[in-house]
Amino acid sequence: MTSPWAVLARIVLVLAVVGSVVAVARLDDERWGEHLQAWFVYGIPWGSLLTVGFVLAVYLVVQGGLTSWGNPVSLPFRAWSYRYPLGMAVAPFAHVGPSHLVGNLVGTLALAPLAEYAWGHYPPTRDRARGSAVPSARAEDAFVTSPRARILAVPVAAVAVGLFTGLFSIGPIIGFSGVVFAFAGFTLVRYPLATVVVFAASGVIQQVYVALRNPVVETGASGGGYGLPWWATVAIQAHALGLLAGVVIGVAVFRRRERLPSAGRLWLGTLVFAIGQSLWAVYWFRGNGQFVLFRALGVALVFALALLVAASVATPGRARGVRGVRHVRRIVGIERRAGAAMVLLLALAVLAAPAVPVNLTTTTATGTALAQDDGSATGTMDRVQVRDYTVYYAENVTNRMVSVVDVSAFGESTTVNASGVIVESGQRSLWTTGVEESRLAFAGCATVGVGGLGWRESVHVSRTGWKAIGGGHAYKVRFGRGNDSRLAYLSGPATADVTVANRNVSVVPRREGFGVVVSRANETVDRVKLPANGTTARAGGLSFDRTGGDLFVAVDGTRVRVASRETYK
């Protein structure tokens, strides 16, 4: 239930935002309404709003966000492979959750109107005194000069760039950020410094949204948490691809209009934007939740990118003197522009090329041998089949998404391992770690969502276990689907590092509960079921008692804690 303080805080926030905007508009002498109407139909960026509406519709309708806002279907809508066209087509416009969606929509609302403003609802040949376009003899020219057609050009270009980034990004990408970066690349070519300011202002919009959703936050000191490094979840190559695509389109449009900025301003704007948006975060995946960040290399690449973009608009200085000199410099300028355009296109091709062999390949369902149903079996026990999806738990198996193309360079390799809940579908060329082993060990439970167009199902995952004092963990993983619950994984035993009466004590996961094994010199002496809370058991001449989440062993008047139940956050 929303508290009165939260409602009051929202009202105060809305009044503050609206009042501040209205007051500044009155303080400013410029007539913004008239100025915007000179570029937009009724002064509104219709194309940007249509683009936002399209992306939101994909989330609400295609991904099921309308019925499950916080948990949309995302697995089938990633760009897994060229052999799975649905994922390739939808991935650039789909999102993994509300924060992902809102972040990209805010970026779109900040940059798309600026790009639409630079493009304009009216053609550059418009007779502003009469408010109409210059008459054209050709029907196709009349279509191009139509304000409605120019409005539609924005969402059409967004869809085209989205499909381009989806096809030529090293997958499995998901999200509209590639197109957001394309908007940025387009506006950088026309308004380099304004682009930086506008995108920085998007942080204000996002903070207002967060404040409206959570007007009052109560928290305290935290004992830690689980999470991947922030840069390990960013599709850097897709962002760079979108940015360069936007620059190419911008150079083509604004060079024709002769509305290009100086090379220095474009270099500075590109550099500040790229650094601010972390295009320097070049990283690699080492498997099992481990990553390496090549920070210095990434920053160097950003400087190279800024220089490349600046060179695309650089031309010789204005010629002075005799006519022949002006003619020569004009020819040199044309040649330089053509050369810069070729370099820009070549850079775009080089950035896109690595995705082709990766996306042409496909993963196949490998399967995992099931363990035998005896008391000592470990490993994958059972799996869940949901239509074309197979869900199972495994540890240290080859990551078939990263390892699909075998490459080794600079001490890194694409042959890496994965541990956790594995989701695969041969029909969709899909293979992924739905829940990392480390995340499940931290939280104790998770949900894996699978689905497709018009349907979705969830597989619930839970972990229970014991930690041997000074040793490892003994645990088991269960899957739940509706009323069906099954054992998915049994780990190996966990042995405490203490020796009691020349004996070692290990906790062993079993299909039913946990067991205690007493051994000497690596030979099993005896075993017993782990006692319930407040009870005792004997095995191998040792007495075991359990108090709450702690297991103790006693012999000859000595009592030692040997294991503790796992706790989760």
C-alpha positions in Angstrom: 0.0 0.0 0.0 1.4 3.4 -1.0 2.0 5.6 2.0 0.6 9.2 2.2 4.2 10.5 2.4 5.0 8.8 -0.9 1.9 10.3 -2.6 2.8 13.8 -1.2 6.4 13.4 -2.4 5.2 12.5 -6.0 2.9 15.6 -6.0 5.7 17.9 -4.8 8.1 16.4 -7.5 5.6 16.9 -10.3 4.8 20.5 -9.2 8.6 21.3 -9.0 9.3 19.9 -12.4 6.4 21.6 -14.2 6.9 24.9 -12.3 10.6 25.0 -13.1 10.0 24.3 -16.8 7.2 26.9 -17.1 9.2 29.5 -15.1 12.3 29.1 -17.3 10.2 29.3 -20.5 8.8 32.7 -19.3 12.2 34.0 -18.3 13.6 33.2 -21.7 13.0 35.8 -24.3 13.2 33.3 -27.2 10.0 32.1 -28.7 10.6 28.3 -28.6 7.1 27.5 -29.8 7.5 29.4 -33.0 11.0 28.1 -33.5 9.9 24.4 -33.1 7.0 24.9 -35.5 9.4 26.1 -38.1 10.9 22.6 -38.1 8.2 20.3 -36.8 4.5 19.9 -37.7 2.7 21.7 -34.8 6.0 21.9 -33.1 6.0 18.2 -32.1 8.6 15.5 -33.0 6.0 13.0 -34.2 8.6 10.6 -35.7 10.4 10.3 -32.3 7.1 9.6 -30.5 6.1 6.9 -33.1 9.5 5.3 -32.6 9.1 5.2 -28.8 5.6 3.8 -29.3 6.8 1.0 -31.5 9.5 -0.1 -29.0 7.1 0.1 -26.2 4.5 -2.0 -28.1 7.2 -4.7 -28.7 7.8 -4.9 -25.0 4.1 -4.9 -24.0 2.6 -7.1 -26.7 5.4 -9.3 -28.2 7.3 -9.9 -24.9 4.2 -10.0 -22.7 5.1 -7.0 -20.6 1.4 -6.0 -20.6 0.6 -8.9 -18.3 4.1 -9.2 -16.6 5.7 -5.7 -16.7 8.7 -6.7 -14.5 9.4 -10.1 -16.1 9.0 -10.1 -19.9 9.8 -13.0 -22.1 13.3 -12.3 -23.4 15.2 -15.5 -24.2 13.5 -16.2 -27.6 13.9 -12.6 -28.7 17.7 -12.4 -28.7 19.8 -12.4 -31.8 21.0 -16.0 -31.4 21.8 -17.0 -35.0 21.0 -16.2 -38.6 19.2 -19.6 -38.5 16.7 -18.1 -36.1 15.2 -15.1 -38.0 12.6 -14.3 -35.3 15.3 -13.5 -32.8 17.3 -11.5 -35.3 14.3 -9.4 -36.3 12.9 -8.7 -32.8 16.2 -8.5 -30.7 17.0 -4.8 -31.6 13.6 -3.7 -30.3 13.2 -6.1 -27.3 14.4 -5.7 -23.7 15.2 -7.9 -20.7 13.3 -5.8 -18.2 11.8 -2.5 -17.2 15.0 -0.7 -16.3 16.6 -1.8 -19.6 13.5 -0.5 -21.5 13.2 2.8 -19.6 16.9 3.5 -20.0 16.7 3.1 -23.8 13.4 5.0 -24.1 14.8 7.9 -22.1 17.9 7.9 -24.4 15.6 7.9 -27.4 13.4 10.7 -26.1 16.6 12.8 -25.5 18.4 12.2 -28.9 15.7 11.2 -31.4 14.0 14.7 -31.3 17.3 16.4 -31.8 18.0 14.1 -34.8 14.4 14.7 -36.1 15.0 18.5 -35.6 18.2 18.3 -37.7 16.3 16.3 -40.4 13.2 18.5 -40.2 9.6 17.8 -41.2 10.0 20.3 -44.0 12.7 20.0 -46.7 15.6 22.4 -46.8 14.2 24.0 -50.0 11.0 25.1 -48.1 10.0 28.7 -48.7 9.7 29.7 -45.0 8.1 33.0 -45.8 5.2 31.2 -47.4 5.3 28.1 -45.2 5.4 25.7 -48.2 7.8 23.6 -50.1 9.2 24.6 -53.5 7.1 23.0 -56.2 8.6 19.9 -57.8 7.9 18.4 -61.2 8.4 14.8 -60.1 6.0 12.8 -58.0 8.8 11.1 -56.1 10.3 14.5 -55.2 6.9 15.6 -54.0 6.8 12.6 -51.7 10.2 13.3 -50.3 9.2 16.9 -49.5 5.9 15.9 -47.8 6.0 16.5 -44.1 4.2 13.3 -43.4 6.8 11.3 -45.4 9.6 13.0 -43.5 7.9 12.2 -40.2 7.7 8.5 -41.1 11.4 8.6 -42.2 12.4 8.7 -38.5 10.8 5.4 -37.4 11.6 3.7 -40.7 15.2 4.7 -40.3 15.2 3.5 -36.7 13.8 0.1 -37.8 16.4 -0.2 -40.6 19.3 0.7 -38.3 17.9 -1.7 -35.7 17.8 -4.6 -38.1 21.4 -3.7 -39.3 22.7 -3.7 -35.7 20.9 -7.0 -35.0 22.3 -8.7 -38.1 25.9 -7.5 -37.7 26.4 -7.5 -33.9 28.2 -10.3 -32.2 25.2 -11.9 -30.4 23.2 -12.7 -28.6 22.3 -9.0 -28.3 19.0 -7.6 -27.2 17.9 -4.0 -26.8 17.3 -0.7 -28.7 20.6 0.9 -27.5 22.3 0.3 -30.9 19.6 2.6 -32.5 20.0 5.1 -29.7 23.7 5.3 -30.5 22.8 5.7 -34.2 20.7 8.8 -33.3 23.7 10.1 -31.4 26.0 9.5 -34.3 23.6 11.3 -36.7 23.2 14.4 -34.4 27.0 14.5 -33.6 27.6 15.3 -37.3 25.3 18.3 -37.1 25.3 19.4 -33.5 28.3 17.7 -31.8 28.3 19.7 -28.5 24.5 19.9 -28.3 24.4 16.1 -28.6 26.6 15.7 -25.5 24.6 18.2 -23.5 21.2 16.6 -24.5 22.3 13.1 -23.7 23.7 14.3 -20.3 20.2 15.9 -19.8 18.7 12.4 -20.3 20.0 11.6 -16.9 17.7 14.2 -15.4 14.7 12.6 -17.2 15.6 9.1 -15.9 16.1 10.5 -12.3 12.7 12.1 -12.4 11.2 8.7 -13.5 13.0 6.8 -10.7 11.9 9.4 -8.2 8.3 9.1 -9.2 8.4 5.3 -9.0 10.3 5.3 -5.6 9.7 8.6 -4.0 10.9 7.4 -0.5 13.6 4.8 -0.1 14.5 3.2 3.2 17.7 1.2 3.5 20.6 0.4 5.7 24.1 -0.9 5.7 24.5 -3.9 3.3 26.6 -6.9 3.8 27.3 -7.3 0.1 25.5 -8.5 -3.0 25.8 -10.5 -6.1 26.2 -8.9 -9.6 28.2 -9.0 -12.7 30.5 -6.0 -13.4 28.4 -3.3 -15.0 30.6 -3.3 -18.1 30.1 -7.0 -18.6 26.4 -6.5 -19.5 27.0 -3.9 -22.2 27.0 -4.7 -25.9 30.0 -2.5 -26.8 30.4 -3.7 -30.4 26.7 -3.1 -31.1 26.9 0.4 -29.6 29.9 1.3 -31.7 28.2 -0.2 -34.8 25.1 2.0 -34.2 27.2 5.1 -33.6 29.2 4.6 -36.8 26.1 3.9 -38.8 24.5 7.1 -37.5 27.7 9.0 -38.5 27.6 7.6 -42.0 24.0 8.6 -42.5 24.6 12.1 -40.9 27.6 12.8 -43.2 25.6 11.8 -46.2 22.7 14.1 -45.3 24.5 17.1 -44.0 27.3 17.2 -46.5 24.7 17.5 -49.2 23.2 20.4 -47.2 26.6 21.9 -46.5 25.8 21.9 -42.8 28.9 20.2 -41.3 30.7 21.3 -38.1 34.4 21.9 -37.8 36.6 18.8 -37.4 37.7 20.0 -33.9 34.2 20.3 -32.6 33.1 17.0 -34.0 36.2 15.3 -32.6 35.6 16.8 -29.1 31.9 15.9 -29.2 32.5 12.3 -30.3 35.2 11.9 -27.7 33.2 13.2 -24.8 30.1 11.2 -25.8 32.0 8.0 -26.4 33.9 8.2 -23.1 30.8 9.2 -21.2 28.8 6.3 -22.7 31.6 3.8 -21.9 32.6 2.8 -25.4 36.0 2.2 -24.0 34.8 -0.8 -21.9 36.3 -3.5 -24.2 36.1 -6.8 -22.3 36.2 -10.6 -22.7 34.4 -13.4 -21.1 36.6 -16.1 -19.4 33.7 -18.3 -18.4 32.0 -19.2 -15.1 31.2 -15.5 -14.4 34.8 -14.3 -14.9 35.7 -11.3 -17.1 38.7 -9.3 -18.1 38.5 -5.5 -19.0 41.0 -4.1 -21.5 40.6 -0.5 -20.3 43.7 1.0 -21.9 43.0 -0.6 -25.3 39.4 0.6 -25.1 40.3 4.2 -24.4 42.9 4.2 -27.3 40.2 2.8 -29.6 37.8 5.7 -28.6 40.4 8.3 -29.5 40.9 6.5 -32.9 37.1 6.5 -33.4 36.9 10.2 -32.6 39.7 11.0 -35.1 38.0 8.8 -37.8 34.7 10.6 -37.3 36.3 14.1 -37.4 38.3 13.2 -40.5 35.0 12.4 -42.3 34.0 16.1 -42.3 37.4 17.7 -42.7 38.1 19.6 -45.9 40.9 22.0 -47.0 40.5 25.6 -45.8 38.8 28.1 -47.9 40.9 29.1 -50.9 42.0 32.6 -51.4 43.7 34.2 -54.3 43.5 33.3 -58.0 40.7 31.3 -59.5 43.0 28.4 -60.4 44.0 27.9 -56.8 40.4 27.8 -55.7 39.7 25.2 -58.4 42.6 23.0 -57.3 41.5 23.1 -53.7 38.0 22.3 -54.6 39.2 19.2 -56.4 41.4 18.3 -53.5 38.5 18.8 -51.1 36.2 16.5 -53.1 38.9 13.8 -53.2 39.5 14.1 -49.5 35.8 13.9 -48.7 35.5 10.8 -50.9 38.5 9.2 -49.2 37.2 10.0 -45.8 33.8 8.5 -46.7 35.5 5.3 -47.9 37.5 5.0 -44.7 34.4 5.5 -42.6 32.5 2.8 -44.6 35.5 0.5 -44.4 35.6 1.0 -40.6 31.9 0.2 -40.4 32.5 -3.0 -42.5 35.5 -4.1 -40.3 33.4 -3.6 -37.2 30.5 -5.6 -38.6 32.4 -8.4 -40.3 33.3 -10.5 -37.2 29.6 -11.0 -36.5 29.0 -12.8 -39.8 30.9 -16.1 -39.1 29.6 -16.1 -35.5 26.0 -15.6 -36.5 26.2 -18.1 -39.4 27.0 -20.9 -37.0 24.5 -22.4 -34.6 24.6 -24.3 -31.3 23.2 -27.8 -31.0 21.7 -29.6 -28.1 24.6 -31.5 -26.5 22.8 -33.3 -23.7 24.3 -34.2 -20.4 24.6 -37.8 -19.2 22.3 -38.4 -16.3 23.8 -39.8 -13.1 22.8 -43.3 -11.9 20.3 -43.3 -9.1 22.4 -44.7 -6.3 23.3 -43.1 -3.1 26.7 -41.8 -4.3 25.7 -40.3 -7.7 26.7 -36.7 -8.4 26.1 -34.4 -11.3 23.1 -33.7 -13.4 20.2 -35.8 -12.3 17.1 -34.7 -14.3 16.0 -32.0 -16.7 12.9 -30.1 -17.6 11.5 -30.1 -21.2 9.3 -27.1 -22.1 8.3 -27.5 -25.7 11.5 -27.0 -27.7 13.5 -25.8 -24.6 15.6 -28.1 -22.5 16.5 -26.8 -19.0 19.1 -28.5 -16.8 21.8 -27.8 -14.3 25.5 -28.5 -14.9 28.9 -27.3 -13.9 32.1 -26.7 -15.9 30.6 -27.6 -19.2 31.8 -26.0 -22.5 30.0 -22.7 -23.1 28.6 -23.5 -26.6 27.6 -19.9 -27.3 31.1 -18.4 -26.7 33.0 -21.4 -28.0 31.0 -21.7 -31.2 34.0 -20.2 -33.1 37.3 -21.5 -31.7 39.7 -18.5 -31.5 42.7 -17.9 -29.2 44.7 -14.7 -29.1 46.5 -12.5 -26.5 46.2 -15.1 -23.9 42.4 -15.3 -24.1 40.4 -18.1 -25.7 36.8 -18.6 -26.8 36.9 -22.1 -25.3 35.4 -21.3 -21.9 33.3 -23.2 -19.4 30.0 -22.4 -17.8 28.2 -23.5 -14.6 24.6 -23.0 -13.6 21.2 -23.5 -15.1 21.6 -24.2 -18.8 18.9 -23.5 -21.3 19.1 -24.8 -24.8 16.9 -25.1 -27.9 18.1 -26.6 -31.1 15.1 -25.2 -32.9 16.1 -21.6 -31.9 19.9 -22.1 -32.1 19.8 -21.1 -28.4 22.3 -22.0 -25.7 22.7 -19.9 -22.6 23.4 -19.9 -18.9 20.0 -18.9 -17.5 21.3 -18.6 -14.0 25.0 -18.5 -13.0 26.1 -21.0 -10.4 27.5 -18.1 -8.3 24.2 -16.2 -8.5 22.2 -19.2 -7.3 24.7 -19.8 -4.5 24.2 -16.2 -3.4 20.4 -16.0 -3.7 19.3 -19.6 -3.2 16.5 -19.4 -5.7 15.8 -18.0 -9.1 13.3 -18.2 -12.0 14.1 -19.0 -15.6 11.5 -17.8 -18.1 11.1 -19.4 -21.5 8.5 -18.9 -24.2 7.8 -17.6 -27.7 5.3 -15.6 -29.6 2.1 -15.8 -27.6 3.2 -18.1 -24.8 5.5 -18.2 -21.7 6.4 -20.6 -18.9 8.6 -20.4 -15.9 11.0 -22.9 -14.3 11.7 -22.2 -10.6 15.2 -23.2 -9.4 16.2 -23.6 -5.7 19.4 -24.7 -4.0 20.0 -26.1 -0.5 23.3 -27.1 0.9 25.9 -27.3 3.7 29.3 -25.8 4.0 32.0 -27.9 5.6 34.2 -25.9 8.0 37.4 -25.1 6.2 36.2 -27.1 3.2 33.8 -26.8 0.3 30.1 -26.9 -0.2 27.7 -29.9 -0.5 24.5 -28.9 -2.2 21.7 -30.0 -4.4 19.5 -28.1 -6.9 15.8 -28.7 -7.6 13.6 -27.6 -10.5 9.9 -26.7 -10.0 7.4 -26.3 -12.7 3.8 -26.0 -11.6 3.1 -29.0 -9.3 6.1 -30.9 -10.7 9.3 -30.8 -8.6 12.4 -32.7 -9.5 16.0 -33.1 -8.4 18.2 -31.4 -11.0 21.8 -31.7 -9.6 23.8 -33.3 -6.8 27.2 -31.9 -5.9 30.1 -33.9 -4.6 30.8 -34.2 -0.9 32.3 -31.4 1.2 35.0 -32.4 3.7 35.8 -30.4 6.8 39.5 -29.6 7.4 39.4 -30.9 11.0 40.5 -34.4 12.0 38.6 -36.0 14.9 40.1 -39.2 16.4 42.1 -39.7 13.1 38.9 -39.5 11.2 37.6 -37.1 8.6 34.0 -35.9 8.3 32.2 -35.1 5.1 28.7 -33.9 4.3 27.1 -35.6 1.2 24.0 -34.5 -0.7 21.5 -37.3 -1.4 18.2 -37.5 -3.2 16.5 -37.4 0.2 18.2 -35.0 2.6 21.9 -35.0 3.3 24.2 -37.6 4.8 27.4 -37.6 6.9 30.3 -39.8 5.9 33.2 -40.7 8.3 36.4 -41.7 6.6 40.0 -42.6 7.4 42.9 -42.4 4.9 40.4 -41.8 2.1 38.5 -45.0 3.0 34.9 -44.8 4.1 34.5 -46.0 7.6 30.8 -45.4 8.1 27.9 -43.2 7.0 24.6 -41.9 8.5 21.8 -39.6 7.7 22.4 -36.0 8.8 20.5 -35.6 12.0 17.5 -33.4 12.3 17.6 -30.2 14.4 17.9 -31.1 18.1 18.7 -34.7 17.5 21.9 -36.9 17.5 23.3 -39.7 15.4 26.4 -42.0 15.6 28.7 -43.2 12.8 32.2 -44.5 12.8 32.6 -44.1 16.6 31.7 -40.4 16.4 28.6 -38.7 17.8 26.9 -36.1 15.7 24.4 -33.5 16.9 22.7 -30.7 15.2 21.8 -27.3 16.7 19.9 -25.1 14.3 22.0 -24.7 11.2 25.2 -26.1 12.7 26.5 -29.7 12.8 28.8 -30.7 15.6 30.9 -33.9 16.2 31.8 -35.1 19.6 34.2 -37.8 20.9 35.9 -38.3 24.2 34.6 -35.1 25.7 35.6 -33.0 22.7 32.9 -31.2 20.6 33.8 -29.5 17.3 31.6 -27.8 14.7 32.2 -29.4 11.3 29.5 -27.9 9.0 27.0 -25.1 8.7 23.8 -24.9 6.6 24.1 -22.6 3.6 22.3 -19.2 4.0 21.1 -17.1 1.1 20.4 -13.4 0.5 
